[in-house]
Amino acid sequence: MRLDRTLLCVVCAVVSVNPCYAERRHDDGNDSTRDDSLWSETESRDSSRSGKSKCGISQSNGKIRIDSKKGKGGSAAYQSKWKMDWTDSFVMEFEHELKSGRPSKTSQSATSGIALGFGLLNPATGYPDGVNLVVTRTKNARTLTASVRVDEAVVDFATANLAASGARDFKLVWTSVGGAVSLDVQLNGNPTPVLSLTGLETHFDGHETEGMLVSLFGTSAGNFKFESSFDDVFVSGDDYDDDDADDSGFDDDDGADDADEDGDRDGDDSAGAATFNSALDDIIAYSNLPLLEAESDVESGILVVKALQWNAPADKLVEVVAKATSGDIVRFVSWTPNASERNKYEDSISVINWVVLSAQDAVSQALVSNPGATVHAIELEEGSGAPQWQVELATASGEVEVRIWAD
């Protein structure tokens, strides 16, 4: 089932040694303000032998709910379209409750929480590199764990016992000062951390050019039934990319030296045709979906190619971002389009199955009459009922648009 809106926010920077949080996003499901366009739906669902979902996502009384169906086990996750700047400070708060009975076997358990990290989400374990904050119910205890994962392996963790059941208010205080990054977890308004992790900058070395994704997830082992709910989510801190569409107007142009403000946003963000086409090859090989549009851009000083694709069977838009020079995939996000997005891409989607000429070939053809130009973007359009590529080139005399029939 689809979820209504879910929160978000973002921003500021570190001033002296004290983090400042200037802008925020807030979601309280009880006020019916959730926005599906800000989150992708279930990233993955395990299925039973009958083909029915073993674990899924729904909305109950305005809350986000993840639960295993009839004790069949499985896992599910709900991933954000927005990214945090992990090299700056931010705060995230949310109400969370993991409902379950007491497992009768040591092999049974239920785990639910929030994952922050990089790469492709595994709804049972989180991101390959990142931090998980989870509540776990086993036969013997109910615990809270904050763990750090690097290359899918846990390299650091901290735990605390949770004696009572019921909903709890969590506050994650992510602090970046002088290159040192730490996380404190506060519980029910008490400013004294129940868990702390330090040295996160050493674990996430190499991810400086990536935004940190956020996901709510839950998983069951041993066919154990559980229900997990999330509500009243509040985030304040620094967004990864002020210019990205997922910001929804929340930018942090405060003059601070944020990682996302180091890029050449006002400079040349076009790519050579060979580089652009090679990145498209890698993106399409990765997702195997038809292309709606693609553009080259600079994120934190790194040239990337962003592609928007259409997954017709799932009725979802898909964004895949690759480093232009290496083809490495740095972001994959899918979501159900809102009314505005459906209207914007309706014509392109109507002719997408008639495309014969690839975007890469269209770029190459456009360069024939514009030798030496670089590529900024390509977009699929509908013209007289037929598909057409619009290629945007950067030339010495300015931007040039070239239209090429794609059927």
N, C-alpha and C positions, 0 to 999 in steps of 0.2 A: 504494500500500500504506500501511497505517497505521504510525505510529511509536509506540513505547512512550513512556515518560516523558521529559521533558526538564527540566531543571533549574529553578531560579530561586531568587531570593532577594531580599533587599532591606533597605536602610535606614539610618539615622542622620541625621546632620545635620552642619553645619559648626560646629565649636567653635573660637573664635578664628580663626586662619588655617589650622588643620589639620583636614582632614576626618576624621570618625570613622565607622566602619562597624560598626554594632551587630548587625544581623541578616543572615542569609544564607540562600540556597537553593543547593543543590548537586546536580548530576546527573552520575552516572557510569554510562553505559550498560552497562558490564560487570557492574554489580550488579543489573541488571533492575529498577530502581526508577523508570523513567520513567512519567509519568502523562499519558495522552492528553488528559485534561480541561484541562490547562494550556496546550495549544497547539491551534491550528486546523490542519487538514490543508492540503494544497496549496491555496494561494490562487488559483493560475492555472496552467494547463498549455497549452502550445502543442500543436497536433495536426498530424500529417502529413495528406496528402490522403486516406489510407486511413482516417483517423479515429483512428488509434492515437496514444497520447501520445508526443511527441518527447522530452520531458524529464519526469522524475518524481522521487518521493521514496520511499525505502524504508529498511529497517533492515538492517544487515549487521554481524554480530558485536557487537551492542549499540550500534552507532554510527548516527547520523543520516547518511543518504547521499542526495545529490542528483546525478543523472547524466543525460546525454543518451543516448538509446537508439540504439545502432548508428550513431552519428555523424549523427543526423538534426537535431541542433541543438535549439533551443527553450530554455525557461526554466521554473523552478519555484521555489516558496518555501514556507517553513514558518513561520507567524507565531504569536507568543505571544498569550495571552489576558491577560497581565499587563502593566502599564505602569510605567515608571520615572518618578520625579519629576525631570525634567531640570534644574530650578532648584536642586536639591541635589546633593551629591557621591555618586558610586557607583563601584564597580569591577566589571568583568566580565572573566572569564577563560575561555578555551576552547582545546581542541586542534583544529587544522584542517589538513586536507591536501587539496590540489588535485592530482589525478592526471591526467596527460594526456601525450601524446606531443608532439613538436615539430611545430607546424603547418607544412604545406608551402607555404602561401600567406599573404601578408600580410593577406588579407581574413578569415582564420580566426583565432579566438581562443576562449579559455574564461575565464570570470570567475566567481569564487565568493567569498562572504564573509558578512558580517553587516551588516544595515541597522538603523538606529535613527531613528525619526522620527514624523511626524504625517500623518494623512490616509489615503488608500487606497493600498495597496501595489501597485506594479508589480513583478512578480517578476524582471524584467530589469534594472530601474534603481533599485529601492528606493522610498522614500517621496517625495512631492512636496517636502516640507521635511524635512531630516534629514541624517544623517551615514552614509556608507557606508565600511566597511573591507573592501577586497577584494584578493584575490590574482588576478592576471591572467597568463595564459600566451599569448604571441604567438609569431610566427615568430622574433623577434629577442631576446626577453627574458622573464624571469619577474619581475614587479614587485608591490610592495605599495603600495596607494594608499588614503589617507584623504581623502574629498571631502565638501564641504558642498553640499547642494542647497537652493535656494529657488525655489518656484514651478516645480519640475521642471528648473531650470537649475543647473549647477555654478557656484558663486560663489567657491569657495576649495578648494584641495587641496594635498596634500603626498605625495611618492612616495619609495620606497626600492627598491633592487634586491634581489632574492632570488636568489642565485646557485645554490643547491642545491635539489633536489627533496626530498620527504619531509614528514612532519608537523611542525608548529610549534606552540608554546605562545604564545598571544597574551594580553596583559593590557591592557585598556582602562581607563585611569584618568581618570575624568570628575570635574573639580574645579570647584566653584562657591564662590567666596569674594567677599564684598562685591559681589555682582551680576555679577562677571566669571566667565565659564564657559569652560573650556578642556579639551582632550583630549590626553593623552599615550598613545602606543602603545608598549608594551614587548614584546620578543621573547625567548622562551626563557629567562626568568628574569633577564635583564639589566635592572637598574633604569634604565639610561640609555635614554631614548626613542629609537626609530628614526624616529618621526613625531610631529609636534605640530600642533595646531590651536588658535587662540585667537580671542577675540571672538565666540564662538558665541552669546552672549546677544543680540548685535545682529542676527544672522541669524534667530533664532527669536522675535524680538519679535512679540507677538500670540498666542503659543502658551502663555502662562502658565497658562491654565485647562485645559490638555490634558496627559494622560499620554503619555510617549514609548513607543511600541511597539517591539518587537524582532522581527527576522525573520532567518532563515537563508535564503540564496538562492543560486542559481547559474544561469548562462546561457551559451549557446554561440552563436557567430556563424560563418557560413559552413559550417554543418553539420559542425562539429568535435566530436568525441567527447571527453567528459571525465567524471571521477568526483570528487566532492568529499565529504569526510566531516567530521563534527563530533562531538566527544566531550568528556566531563569538563568540563561547563559549570558555572561557579561565578559567582554574582552576589552582591554585598553593596552596599547603598546604600539609598536612600530610595524606598519604594513610592509610587505616585501617590495612591492612595486607600485608606486604612487600613480603611474600612468596606466596600469592594467585595468581592464574592464571590471575585474572582480572587486575593485575598491569601493564601488558604489558611492563615490564622492568623498570617501574618507581618505584624504591624503595628509601627509605630515611635512609639508614644506615649511619647516620651522627654522631652517638655516643650520640645523645640526648635521654632523657628518655621519649620516646614516648609510648603511651598505647599499641601499637601493638608490641613493642619490649620487653614487660615484660613477655611474654610467654616463656615456656620451649621449644623453637624451636629446640634445639639441643639435647633434652633429650628424654625420653620415651613417645612417643605419641600413644602408643597402648592402647587398652581397654580390659577389661575382656570380655569373650564371652557373658555372660549374659547381661552385660551392653551394649555391641555393638548390640546384637540382639534386646534388648528392644528398643534402640534408632531407629533401623531400623523399628520395628513394628510401632512406633509412626510416623515416616516419611511416610511410605507407607499408613498408615491409613489417614494421612493428605492429601496426594496428589493423592493417588489411581492410581499410574502410575508404569509401569514396571521398574526394576532397571538395569542400565548399570554397575555402579560401586559405591563403598562406601569406605570411609576410616575414621579412627579416627585421630584427630589432636588436637593440643593445640592452642587456640586463646586467647591471653591475660590472660594466666593462667587457662583457663577453657577448660576442655576436651569436645570436640564436635565430632559428627559424621556427615560427609558431604556425601550426596548421589547425584549422577547424574542419572537422569531418562529420559525416552524418551516419549514424547507426540506425538504419530504418527498422530492423526487427525489434530493437529495444526502444525505439522512439526517443533517442537521445542525441544531443550534440556531444562531440568529443573534441577536446583540445589536447594536442600532443606537441611538446616543445623539445627541440633537439639543438645541441650545440652545433653551430654551422660548420666549424672546421673538422670536428671529429665525428659528428653524427650521433653522439651519445644522447640518449633520451633522458631528459631531466625533469619532465613533468608529464603526467597523464591524468586528465580529469574528465569525467563524463557527467552529464546532468540532463534532466528533462527540461526542454526549453519552455520559457514563460511565453505569454501571449505576444509580447513585443518581439521576442526572438523568432517565434513562429512566423509572424508577419514579415519580418526582415528577410528570412531565408525561404519563404514559401515558394517564390518563383524559381529559385535556384534548385530547390529540392525537386520541383516538378519535372525538371529536365535532366536530373543527375544520372538517370539510367540510360540516357541517350548519348552520354559522353563517350567518344571513341578516341579523340586526340587527348593524350595525357597532358597534365599541367607542365611537366618537364619539357615535352615536345613543343608546347605553346611558347614557353620561355625561349627555347632555342630558335624558333621561327621569328619571334619578336626581335631577337638580337641581330638577325640577318640584315634588317633595314636600319639598325641602330648599333653599329659596331662600336665596341668600347664601353657601352652602357653597363650599368650594374642593375640588379633587380631589387626592387623594394617590395612588391606584392603581386599576387595574382588572385583573381576572384572569378568564380563561376557565376554567369548571369544567364538569364533567359531572354532570347530575342526572337520574336515571331514564332514562338513555340519550340525553338531549337536552343541547344546549349552553346554558350559562347564564353571564351576566356577573355578577361580584361587583364592585361599585363601592365603593371606600372614600373617604368624604368627611370633610373636617375642618369641623366646625361650632363655633359659639360654646360649645356645651355638651359638646363632645368629638367623638370619631370615630364615624361612623355607617356601617354597611354596608348596601348596597342590592343586592338580587338581582333581575336582570331576565332573562327568558327570551330567548335569542338566535335561536331557530329560527322 
